[in-house]
């Protein structure tokens, strides 16, 4: 990086944050870098791409299905059908899983043992993506806040310049009026 570029970043950092560029953390440095370049804040690279593997997408799909009302109602219907058919077949001593439904308990335990870690994997991945999105939101908000501060300073300088120009014009007008009044007073006395 050129000395001029480093100096402009340091000046911008001093102006907006009150500390030198070298004293900033990485996030604030990236905001100052983007502001000094004048480039728009882009989307975080990891938020742009879907870098999930086949197994990650499968886990997300399982979590989406397993965490839905449709799954709960459908699974409730399967359980009711299983229990109802076994109770009905018990009358003819042909039940494939008689009461207390040991095989059903084994299937439910197996399903819970497999489904819970898959859903947790999906939630962990989503939490990571949410953290990245929150960091990106923080960068955009910080940049917007700093840009607004810079605009306020520009408006204040503009207003100060306008006021100074108005006072100068008024002083010149007053001086011209004094000269005219003095000239009129001199004519009246003559």
C-alpha positions, 0 to 999 in steps of 0.5 A: 500500500502506498504511503498516500493511501495509508495516510488517507486511511489513517486520516479517515480513521482519526476523523471518524473514529478518533483513533489511528488506523493501526489501532483498529480491529480487523472489522473496523479496518475493513470498513475504513478500507472500503470507505477510502476506496469508495467501493460499495460494501459487498456481500460476505464471500461465504454468504454468496456461495453454497459450499454445503456437501451432499451430506450437509444438504441432506442433513438440512433437508432432514431437519426441514422435514423432521422439524415440521408440523407435517412430520409430526402429524404424519408420524402420529398417523403412522404410530396410530396405524401401527398401534391400532393394527397390532391391537386389532391383530392381537385378537387373532394372535397374529400381531407382529409387535404385540403390546407393549410394542417393543419393536416400535420402541426400538424403531422410535429410539433408533429414529431419535438417535439418528435424527437428533444429531442430524438436526443439530448439525444443520442447526450448527451450520445455520448458526455459523451462517447467521453469525457471518450474516450478522458480521456482514450486517455490522459492517454495513451498519458501521459503514453507514454510520460513519458515512452519515457522520462524514456527511454531517461534517461536510454539511456543517462545514458547508453551513459554516462557510455559508454563514461566514459568507453571509456575515461578510456580505452583511458587513460589506452591505453595512459598510456601504450603507454607512458610506451612503449615510455619511455621504447623505449627511455631508450633503445635508450639512452643505 
